[in-house]
Amino acid sequence: MIPKNRIATHPGVILLKEFLEPMGQTQVALAKHLGIPIQRINEIVKGKRGVSPQTAWLFAEALDTTPEFWLNLQNIHDLSANRPDVHVTRFETKSA
């Protein structure tokens, strides 16, 4: 569900607060384990970068989740952060 009164939590915050910190692990350790640049993990944690499908697969395998979990977090964040200011009415079927 997309929150209506705030921007949804970025997946990087979830990664840090729900996975890395409880595991007693660092961003550096995760990056090395995944074989990816430390900068990629750091930018995700800071909310400067989104979780790509490739990264979602890596996180899923390393953290015993699913890639859908990470992509859903990212999609909900993106949708809530880009809620339009201008709305349109429903597009109706033309009457015969």
BAMARDREN-99398 format. One record per residue: x, y, z of N, C-alpha, C in turn. Coordinates in steps of 0.02 Angstrom, whole numbers, plus 50000, padded with zeros to 5 digits. Layout:
XYZXYZXYZ ...
***
This chain:
500424994150000500005000050000500455006250000 500265011049960500655017249955500405022150008 500845024550052500625029350102500375035750070 499855038650099499555044650070499835051050100 500115050750160500325056850193501085057650198 501465053050168502195053550172502505049550114 503145050550105503515046450056503705039950090 503585034450057503735027850085504485027250099 504645023050147505345021950167505745019150108 506325021950098506765019650044507035012650062 507115008250013507375001550028508065001550060 508455006850050509105007250082509055007750157 508535011050182508435011550254508255004650281 507835001050244507644994150264508264989750265 508674990350214509294986450210509724987650272 509814993950289510244995650346509934993650413 509314995850425509004995050490508724988050504 508504984650453508184978150463508654972150447 509204973550413509644968150394510364969250420 510704974350396511404975150413511524976250488 511174981050518511284982450589511114976550634 510524973250625510384967450667510874961650658 511154961150598511644955850584512344957650609 512434963850629513104966050650513584966450591 513314967850532513714968150471513764975250446 514264976450403514374983050374514194983050300 514134989050274514024989950202514614987050163 515214988050189515824985550157515804977950153 515624974750208515604967450209515084964750159 514504967950156513984965750108514224966650037 514514972350022514764973649954515284968449933 515744966949978516254961849963515934955049953 515464953349996515124946849989514764946249922 514444951749901514074951749837514524952649776 515134954949787515584956149731515394962349691 515134967349726514944973649693515304979449727 515324985249694515664990949724515324993149789 515724995049837515474997549901515035003649889 515225007649840514845013749824514115012149808 513985006549774513295004749757512885003649820 513154999949868512794998749931512695005349968 513225009349973513185015650009512675020349979 512645020849913512155025149880511445022649891 511345016149894510685013349908510495015049980 510945013950026510805015350097510655022750108 510995027150073510875034350080510265036750041 509945032350002509365034249963509525038049900 510145037949879510355041449818510305036949757 510175030549768510145025749713509595020849729 509245018749677508725013749687508995006649682 508565001949701508744994849695508534992549626 509024990349587508904987849519508704980449523 508424977649470508274970549470508884966249485 509464968049457510074964249469510254964349544 510224970249574510384970849645509864967349687 509234967549666508704964149703508844956649706 509084953749651509254946649652509834945249700 510334949549699510904948649744510684949049817 510294954149834510044954949902509624948949923 509194946749877508754941149893509144934849911 509644933349871510034927349884510464927949947 510754933749958511194934650016510814935450081 510204938250078509844939850140509224935550150 509154930350110508604925550116507924929050112 507854933150060507224936450046507044934549974 506634938549942506474937449871506664943849833 506794943249768506924949349730506304953849728 505714950749730505094954649729505044959149791 505284956649848505284960649909505634967349897 506234967049869506644973049859506344977449805 506104974449751505814978549697505154981649718 504764978249758504144981149784504294987049829 504784986349873504984992049915505174998049872 505564996649819505785002049775505205005249738 504755001049712504175003649675503715007849719 503595005549780503165009349826503495016049843 504145015849855504505022149868504455026849809 504595024349749504585028549689503885031549676 503375027449684502695029949673502505035249724 502675034149787502495039149838502895045549830 503515045049806503935050949797503745054949735 503375051849691503195055149628502445055849618 502085056549674501365057449671501225064049634 500775063949585500655070049547500285075449587 500425081649571500075087249603499415088649567 499405087049503498815088249461498485081549448 497835081349456497465075149445496975076049388 496805070549357496335070649301495715066549321 495175067849286494575063849297494625057349259 494195052849275494195046349242494025047049168 494365043249127494245043149055493655038349044 493105040949020492495037049013492395034348943 492015028948939491825026048876491335030648841 491415031548776490985035848737490295032748731 489785036648745489085034248741488885033548668 488475028448655488255027248586487665031548568 
***
